[in-house]
Amino acid sequence: MSFDAPIARHIWDLKYRLKAADGTPVDQDVSDTWARVAAALAEAEATNARDRWRTRFLEALTDFRYLPAGRILAGAGTDRSVTLFNCFVMGTIPDDMGGIFDHLKEAALTMQQGGGIGYDFSTIRPRGAPVRGVGADASGPVSFMDVWDAMCRTIMSAGSRRGAMMATLSCDHPDIEAFVEAKRDPARLRMFNLSVLISDAFMEAVRADADWPLVFEGVTFRTVKARALWDRIMRATYDVAEPGVIFIDRINRMNNLAYCETIRATNPCGEQPLPPYGACLLGSVNLSRLVADPFGEGAHLDEDALDDLVRVAVRMMDNVIDVSRFPLPAQAQEARAKRRIGLGVTGLADALAMVRVRYGTAQAAEVSGRWLARVQRAAYLASVDLAREKGSFPLFDGDAYLESPTVQALDADVRDAIAAHGIRNALVTSIAPTGTISLFAGNVSSGIEPAFSHSYTRRVLEPDGSARTERVESYAYALYRRMFGADAALPDYFVTALELAPADHVRMQAAAQAHVDSSISKTINCPEDISFDDFKDVYLLAYDTGCKGCTTYRPNPVTGAVLSADPAPQPAAEAHPSSGAPDAPAPGDRHGSVVWMTKPLERPGALEGHTYKLRWPDSDHAIYITLNDIVREGRRVPFEIFINSKNMEHYAWTVALTRMISAVFRRGGDVSFVVEELKAVFDPRGGQWMEGRYVPSLLAAIGTVIEKHMRAIGFLAADGEADVAGLRAAYAAGGDIGDADLPSPRVDAPANALPPCPKCGARALARQEGCATCLNCGHSKCS
């Protein structure tokens, strides 16, 4: 797939293309975007060297050889008040009400400029602990996480995405069990990823089935069995895919900066363990563009070209620190004192296929380790060269720095260079989620993940209302078909995520971690029918093989159960023999259908609807909610909403909500997620009791009204599930939605489907690198 493919151009136009305030494009083509970024980063160079480095930076960016993180692509050279750093770990939360809400404000300001955030909530006293001076009991850290979650739902990050957050809690905090169970509620903490901070002592206690005290500020609140707590963590993760685990002692022990910082949290996707106010600066070398003689007898990665590209990339990333804005002064101070960067790779799985190595095998682990060792070596030497030219990072202490186990594992000549000249960047390598920028670069495999699907199809609506079907293919798969023909059978070195055993995923993560000084964002996909005991073993294997954390995804009812496709008439001989499902792709031609809707439904001149009166106990004036429906194939589906009140304080947000929800309704499909989102909004001032039950906010009450209307017209069944089969029939005739609700893309299980994307509605939401990424429109929570 080239950049001319609509999905790549759409992502560029939506996320990275510079436009004027009125929407007029400034970047006329992607080359203009590259030139803008190159020029902006070259501004950090000496005046007489800027032209030379602008040229070198542009060469690195051209053809997607080096991919800066999305914040850099979107913000560099735009003069907008945004940060070029993707994520931050925020300051240590004090255990008092004023300090807690000061940190909530800092989080909001950071998200406003485009940064995701990570927080350690272990510093907040447990639920039920006395609050001296006010005669009350504490509500605990999880309750305050609800406040952060509500804030994140309200703040729109710079660009066009909602903020992402990571919450961590220590494995010995008295509220750890409540933290572990929190996301079993499908409406709670939706803006958070959760991870438990796992200590080495806890892992030893698990293996010994020893007692484990739950402690806060030196006081033991309870004692539990370590293995029982571990099983509870594992069971929650098995059931609802969270929490993940972070092996925090290993992170601190291996940290190059252990002499001057302690880490207790990570950025939202886990690849950057950071100290308080630490900043996450990301970029990726595209390995798929560096393979010579792909699929041939002499196929190999051009390691000399890799060295050169890494050296330029390190310089570009170091310059970002000097040209970026920061939401908070403390973040700027932290970034400039240590100058940590996170250079990683993407396209690893594609590159392995191109050199004829099957991802997940011992050979793949060895080859990947060799490539990443080369990246690490080149990156450290590039940073040493920068130190000779511009100086080491301000907190560099040569003796202490060289004692780090990570630095000790480097080649002797690299250590000697650091001892002689210092180093510009305290930490240099990290492997980040690259879902969106990988699609932007031609659908290369993301980070070190395997391909989730080699190909799938999607229907695209043209401006004139006509529709066409487009096939979207992974980079290596598309290249193979161009070279050997569309009918050529795929060699066995082409493999997808769900074909791999969980141990294969862990093997690849561990091989990479040995040559990455920060951490890695990766999701270990597990089959739905994996036994609980086998599932637990995945985490023990990750710990035993040197990983710094572990995140798995097993299909489940909360984050997205795998659903069955509706059967269609088809001769038995054409069904896939292993599944018995109709319309199954051949083993060498794995694909499915994904439909991308680009045009809203047209509004008829007259619509039928109902108006509902909502009395919120805290308001003197009622709110009137009008819901109008459109009839499709004899079926009523919601089309628009109007929210009105005499209370002028409500005017701005009711108009905004009216416009936004109506825009969602007019794009059809399963729009029931609107109800879920509204009902999950928590008002930090407190909710109200209505009709005998507690409603957490006025917005949640509006969501309840919409839900009742959807049930009344038959859009929602009594259990709250959308009637997907009816939706398909209702929209098929109009061509606006088509089969957007049908299962897709299929990956080696043709009767299965992925969860729906909250943005485009297509069932194409894959779990990769700790993030949910839509294979259809590119929407991602973390990238």
Secondary structure, 3 states (H helix, E strand, C coil): CCCCCHHHHHHHHHHHCCECCCCCECCCCHHHHHHHHHHHHHCCCCHHHHHHHHHHHHHHHHHHCEEECHHHHHHCCCCCCCECCCEEECCCCCCCHHHHHHHHHHHHHHHHCCCEEEEECCCCCCCCCEECCCCEECCCHHHHHHHHHHHHHHCEECCCEECCEEEEEECCCCCHHHHHHHHHCCCCCCCEEEEEEECHHHHHHHHHCCEEEEEECCEEEEEEEHHHHHHHHHHHHHHHCCCEEEEHHHHHHHCCCCCCCCCCEECCCCCCEECCCCEECEEEEEHHHHEECCCCCCCEECHHHHHHHHHHHHHHHHHHHHHCECCCHHHHHHHHHHCCCEEEEECHHHHHHHCCCCCCCHHHHHHHHHHHHHHHHHHHHHHHHHHHHHCCCCCCCHHHHHCCHHHHCCCHHHHHHHHHHCCCCCCCECECCCHHHHHHCCCCCCCCCCECCCEEEEEEECCCCCEEEEEEECHHHHHHHHHHCCCCCCCCCCCEHHHCCHHHHHHHHHHHHCCCCCCECCCEECCCCCCHHHHHHHHHHHHHCCCCEECEECCECCCECCEECCCCCCCHHHCCCCCCCCCCCCCCCCCCEEEECCCCCCCCCCCEEEEEEECCCCCCCCEEEEEEEEEECCEEEEEEEEEEECCHHHHHHHHHHHHHHHHHHCCCCCCCHHHHHHHCCCCCCCCEEECCEEECCHHHHHHHHHHHHHHHCCCECCCCCECHHHHHHHHHCCCCCCCCCCECCCCCCCCEECCCCCCCCCECEEEECCEEEECCCCCECCC
